[in-house]
Amino acid sequence: MSAMLMEQTMRWFGPGDPVSLQDIRQAGCTGVVTALHHIPVGEIWTLDEIDKRKKQVENTGMTWTVIESLPVHEDIKKQTGNYKLYIKNYQQSLRSVAACGLKVVTYNFMPILDWMRTDIAYAMPDGSKALRFEKGAFIAFDLFILKRPDAENDYTPGEIDNAKQRFTIMTEEEKNTLYKNALLGLPGSEERFTEQEILNALKTYSGIDAKKLKEHLFYFLQQVVPVAEEAAIKMAIHPDDPPYPILGLPRIVSTEQDVVALLNAAPSPANGLCFCTGSFGVRADNDLQGMVQRLGDHIHFIHLRSTKRDAAGNFFEADHLNGDVDMYAVVKEIVLLMRKRGVTIPMRPDHGHQMLDDLNKKTHPGYSAIGRLRGLAELRGLELGVSRSLL
């Protein structure tokens, strides 16, 4: 057997990212995962803009083959407005990125909010800071800050009582921080959105349940996957984060069953998965090792991170080799999968603790340099040990 190893990459948010391309290369990466964040969602990615970004990466001695993300316009998710035009634009963007030599397009189908955390500076015992989702704080945000209509129907009496107690002891500063953190997954969230603006956005999904949203995802895939296949592009959907409904919005890529359904909706080697151990791992009923075994032919990109959950529904981002994810078992399956397929799958250490000198810097939440460097070093050593033990 040949010693297939994952392609080591890190996410880069573009020229404004506090973590430079040189930092990423010094971490040991050979590739960069990035996107054209300055292009408005729904507009076509042009050859010139793609090539410009590609040259920026290549000038530092690395490659760019994985896009994260080519976002899906909200009109496509709701099938409203100009959704057919946005699908055509998406098809053209796929042709453009293929013409520039890119290979994998990561995307998600989460309504409005890409991800949700209530605390982006959760203090760890060693003094580093992690991302955390606290269910009681989130429910307090939903019920008493956002005041979403009928939100109480989504929670048990016990959860509501707990949220009331949690809200009562919050200072005004803590309430403002919670509000800001809860909306970080919202595009353009550096601006201050009013509660009414958020409620209006949520209202646009009225009548769209999980079944309807799945139908819209399947329709989207049936339009874009043939284009991707023709262009030799691999589509890689990112699972929901967290993998359960929030703010009354459905989540439809949370379990193995969800993934199987979307793969069957548009059967093609181009229709695949970004396998995120952190997102899937928040649910105890997701068998990560088995999912790699059963879904492996459709895994085109990998996010490796671990979370630690509790019985109350809270979780935080753990060290990469700790938490609830059996990272050894997962990496072993990935090594076996790559040998079976004869491919090298790109991966990145997803998120990382803010630590050491980065504690004094402002970076994208979860994307400071040193915490990810530590995670990558641990994962690199784990994979090498697993790979050599299997020779």
C-alpha positions in Angstrom: 0.0 0.0 0.0 1.2 3.5 -0.8 1.3 6.1 2.0 -1.5 8.4 1.0 -1.7 11.5 3.2 -4.3 14.2 3.3 -3.4 17.5 1.7 -2.8 19.9 4.6 -4.5 23.3 4.2 -5.9 26.2 6.3 -8.7 28.6 5.6 -7.7 32.1 4.6 -10.3 35.0 4.5 -8.4 37.0 1.9 -6.1 40.0 2.0 -7.8 41.5 5.1 -7.2 38.3 7.2 -5.0 39.0 10.2 -3.4 35.6 9.5 -1.2 36.0 6.5 -0.5 33.5 3.7 3.1 33.4 5.0 1.8 32.4 8.4 -0.2 29.5 6.9 2.8 28.3 4.9 5.0 28.4 8.0 2.4 26.2 9.8 3.3 23.5 7.2 0.4 23.8 4.8 0.8 23.2 1.1 -2.6 24.5 0.2 -5.0 27.3 1.1 -8.8 27.2 1.3 -10.3 30.6 0.4 -13.1 32.4 -1.4 -13.9 35.6 -3.1 -15.7 37.1 -0.1 -15.8 40.6 -1.7 -18.2 39.4 -4.5 -21.8 39.8 -3.4 -23.7 36.6 -3.0 -25.5 35.6 -6.2 -23.1 37.5 -8.6 -20.9 35.6 -11.0 -17.3 34.9 -10.1 -15.2 36.2 -13.0 -12.1 34.6 -14.4 -10.1 37.7 -13.6 -11.0 37.7 -9.9 -10.5 34.0 -9.5 -7.1 34.1 -11.2 -6.0 37.2 -9.2 -6.7 35.3 -5.9 -5.1 32.1 -7.2 -1.8 34.0 -8.1 -1.8 35.6 -4.6 -1.7 32.1 -3.1 0.7 30.6 -5.6 3.2 33.5 -5.1 3.7 32.2 -1.5 4.5 28.7 -2.7 1.1 27.1 -2.0 -1.9 26.1 -4.1 -5.6 26.9 -4.1 -7.8 24.1 -5.3 -10.6 24.2 -2.7 -13.2 27.0 -2.5 -14.8 27.7 0.9 -17.4 28.9 0.2 -19.3 29.6 -3.0 -22.4 30.8 -1.1 -26.0 29.9 -2.2 -28.3 32.9 -2.4 -31.2 33.0 0.1 -33.6 33.2 -2.9 -32.4 29.8 -4.0 -33.0 28.3 -0.6 -36.6 29.8 -0.5 -37.3 29.5 -4.2 -38.4 33.1 -4.3 -37.5 36.2 -6.3 -34.7 35.8 -8.8 -33.7 32.3 -7.7 -33.5 30.9 -11.3 -31.2 33.7 -12.3 -29.0 33.0 -9.2 -28.8 29.4 -10.2 -27.7 30.3 -13.7 -25.1 32.6 -12.1 -23.9 29.8 -9.9 -23.6 27.5 -12.9 -21.4 30.1 -14.6 -19.3 30.5 -11.5 -18.7 26.8 -11.5 -17.5 26.9 -15.1 -15.2 29.9 -14.2 -13.5 28.2 -11.3 -13.1 25.0 -13.3 -11.4 27.0 -16.1 -9.0 28.4 -13.5 -8.0 24.9 -12.3 -9.9 24.7 -9.0 -11.3 21.3 -8.1 -13.6 21.5 -5.1 -16.5 23.9 -4.3 -17.7 23.9 -0.7 -21.1 25.4 0.1 -23.9 25.1 2.7 -27.7 25.3 2.7 -28.3 26.7 6.1 -31.0 29.3 6.1 -29.9 32.9 7.0 -27.3 32.0 9.7 -24.3 29.9 8.6 -23.4 28.9 12.2 -24.3 29.7 15.7 -22.2 30.2 18.9 -23.1 32.1 22.1 -19.6 32.6 23.3 -16.5 33.2 21.1 -14.1 33.7 24.1 -15.0 30.8 26.4 -12.2 30.5 29.0 -10.5 27.1 29.0 -8.6 25.8 32.2 -5.2 26.6 30.5 -6.1 30.2 29.8 -6.8 29.8 26.1 -10.2 30.7 24.6 -12.6 28.6 22.7 -15.9 28.8 20.9 -19.0 27.6 22.8 -22.7 27.1 22.4 -24.6 27.4 25.6 -28.2 26.3 25.1 -29.7 28.3 28.0 -28.1 31.5 26.8 -29.2 30.9 23.3 -32.8 30.3 24.4 -32.6 33.5 26.5 -31.5 35.3 23.3 -34.4 33.9 21.3 -37.1 34.5 23.9 -36.0 37.7 25.7 -33.7 39.6 23.4 -34.9 38.8 19.9 -38.4 38.1 21.2 -39.2 35.9 18.2 -43.0 35.3 17.9 -44.1 31.9 19.2 -40.5 30.9 20.1 -41.7 29.4 23.4 -43.4 26.6 21.4 -39.9 25.3 20.4 -38.8 24.7 24.0 -39.8 22.7 27.1 -41.1 24.5 30.2 -37.9 23.5 32.0 -35.7 25.0 29.2 -37.8 28.2 29.4 -37.4 28.4 33.2 -33.7 27.9 32.9 -33.4 30.6 30.2 -35.3 33.0 32.4 -32.9 32.4 35.3 -29.9 32.8 32.9 -31.3 36.0 31.5 -32.0 37.5 34.9 -28.4 37.3 36.0 -26.9 38.7 32.8 -25.5 42.2 32.8 -26.3 44.6 30.0 -22.8 44.1 28.6 -23.3 40.3 28.6 -26.7 40.7 26.8 -25.0 42.9 24.2 -22.2 40.4 23.7 -24.7 37.5 23.4 -26.6 39.4 20.8 -23.5 40.1 18.8 -22.2 36.5 19.1 -25.5 35.0 18.1 -25.5 36.9 14.8 -21.9 36.3 13.8 -23.0 33.7 11.3 -25.1 36.3 9.5 -23.6 37.7 6.3 -22.5 41.3 7.0 -22.8 40.8 10.7 -20.1 43.3 11.5 -23.0 45.8 11.1 -25.5 46.1 13.9 -28.7 44.6 12.8 -31.9 45.5 14.7 -34.1 42.9 16.2 -36.8 43.8 13.7 -34.5 43.3 10.7 -33.6 39.8 12.0 -37.3 39.0 12.7 -38.2 40.2 9.2 -35.5 37.9 7.7 -36.8 34.9 9.7 -40.4 35.7 8.6 -39.3 35.2 4.9 -39.0 31.5 5.8 -42.5 31.2 7.1 -44.1 28.1 5.6 -40.7 26.6 4.7 -40.3 23.5 6.9 -37.6 20.8 6.6 -39.4 18.9 3.9 -39.8 22.0 1.7 -36.2 23.2 2.3 -35.0 19.7 1.3 -37.0 20.0 -1.9 -35.3 23.3 -2.7 -31.9 21.8 -2.0 -32.6 18.8 -4.2 -33.8 21.1 -7.0 -30.6 23.3 -6.7 -28.5 20.2 -6.9 -30.3 18.8 -9.9 -29.5 22.1 -11.7 -25.8 22.6 -10.7 -24.4 19.1 -10.3 -24.5 18.2 -14.0 -22.6 21.4 -14.7 -20.1 20.6 -12.0 -19.7 17.1 -13.4 -19.1 18.3 -16.9 -16.5 20.8 -15.6 -14.8 18.2 -13.4 -15.7 20.1 -10.2 -16.6 18.3 -7.0 -19.4 19.9 -5.0 -19.0 19.5 -1.2 -21.8 20.4 1.1 -21.0 21.5 4.6 -23.3 20.1 7.4 -25.4 22.2 9.6 -23.7 24.0 12.5 -25.1 23.2 15.0 -26.9 20.1 13.5 -30.4 20.9 14.8 -33.0 23.6 14.2 -32.4 27.1 15.5 -34.6 30.2 15.6 -37.4 28.2 14.1 -35.3 27.5 11.0 -35.1 24.0 9.7 -31.8 22.2 9.4 -31.5 19.5 6.7 -27.9 18.4 6.5 -27.4 17.1 10.1 -27.3 13.3 9.9 -26.1 10.5 7.7 -29.7 10.0 6.5 -29.8 13.6 5.4 -26.6 13.2 3.4 -27.8 10.0 1.7 -31.0 11.7 0.7 -29.2 14.6 -1.0 -26.7 12.3 -2.7 -29.6 10.3 -4.1 -31.4 13.4 -5.3 -28.6 14.1 -7.8 -26.6 10.9 -8.3 -23.1 11.9 -9.6 -19.5 11.7 -8.6 -19.6 15.5 -8.5 -22.2 15.5 -5.7 -20.5 15.1 -2.4 -19.7 16.1 1.1 -17.4 18.3 3.2 -17.0 15.9 6.1 -16.9 18.1 9.2 -16.2 16.0 12.3 -17.1 19.0 14.5 -20.5 19.7 13.1 -21.6 16.1 12.8 -19.9 15.3 16.1 -22.2 17.5 18.2 -24.9 14.9 17.7 -24.2 11.7 19.7 -26.3 9.7 17.2 -23.8 10.4 14.4 -21.4 7.5 13.9 -18.4 9.4 12.5 -16.2 6.4 11.8 -19.1 4.5 10.1 -20.0 7.6 8.1 -16.5 7.7 6.6 -16.8 4.1 5.7 -20.3 4.4 4.1 -20.1 7.9 2.6 -16.4 7.8 1.7 -16.7 7.8 -2.1 -18.5 11.2 -1.8 -16.1 12.9 0.7 -14.2 15.6 -1.2 -13.0 17.8 1.6 -12.5 17.3 5.3 -12.7 19.5 8.4 -11.1 18.0 11.5 -12.1 19.4 14.8 -13.7 18.0 18.0 -16.3 19.3 20.3 -17.2 18.4 23.9 -20.9 18.2 24.6 -23.0 17.7 27.8 -26.4 16.4 28.6 -27.9 19.9 28.7 -27.2 20.5 25.0 -24.1 22.7 25.5 -20.9 22.2 23.6 -17.5 23.8 23.2 -14.6 23.4 20.8 -12.2 21.0 22.4 -8.6 20.4 21.5 -8.4 18.5 18.2 -7.4 15.2 19.8 -9.8 15.5 22.7 -13.5 16.0 23.1 -16.2 13.6 21.9 -14.7 12.9 18.5 -12.6 9.7 18.3 -10.1 11.4 16.1 -7.8 8.4 15.9 -10.7 6.2 14.6 -11.8 8.9 12.1 -8.3 9.5 10.7 -7.6 5.8 10.4 -10.8 5.4 8.3 -9.7 8.4 6.1 -6.3 6.9 5.5 -7.9 3.6 4.5 -10.4 5.5 2.3 -7.7 7.4 0.5 -5.7 4.2 -0.2 -8.9 2.5 -1.5 -9.7 5.4 -3.8 -6.1 6.2 -4.7 -6.6 9.9 -3.9 -5.3 12.6 -1.5 -8.2 14.4 0.1 -7.7 18.0 1.2 -8.3 18.7 4.9 -7.9 21.6 7.3 -7.7 21.8 11.0 -11.1 23.4 11.7 -11.1 26.2 14.3 -8.6 26.4 17.1 -8.2 27.9 20.5 -7.1 31.5 20.8 -3.8 31.1 22.7 -0.4 32.5 23.5 0.4 35.7 21.6 -2.9 35.4 19.7 -4.8 36.3 22.9 -3.7 39.9 22.3 -4.8 39.9 18.6 -8.2 40.3 16.9 -8.8 37.4 14.4 -11.8 35.7 12.9 -13.5 33.6 15.7 -11.9 30.2 15.6 -9.4 31.2 13.0 -6.4 32.5 15.0 -3.0 31.2 13.7 -1.4 29.5 16.7 -4.4 27.4 17.8 -4.8 26.0 14.3 -1.1 25.5 14.0 -1.2 23.4 17.2 -4.2 21.5 15.8 -2.6 20.8 12.5 0.6 19.6 14.2 -1.3 17.2 16.3 -3.4 15.9 13.4 -0.3 15.7 11.2 1.5 13.5 13.7 -1.6 11.4 14.3 -2.1 10.7 10.6 1.6 9.9 10.0 1.5 7.4 12.9 -1.7 5.8 11.7 -0.4 5.6 8.1 2.9 4.0 9.0 1.1 1.5 11.3 -1.0 0.3 8.4 1.9 -0.2 5.9 
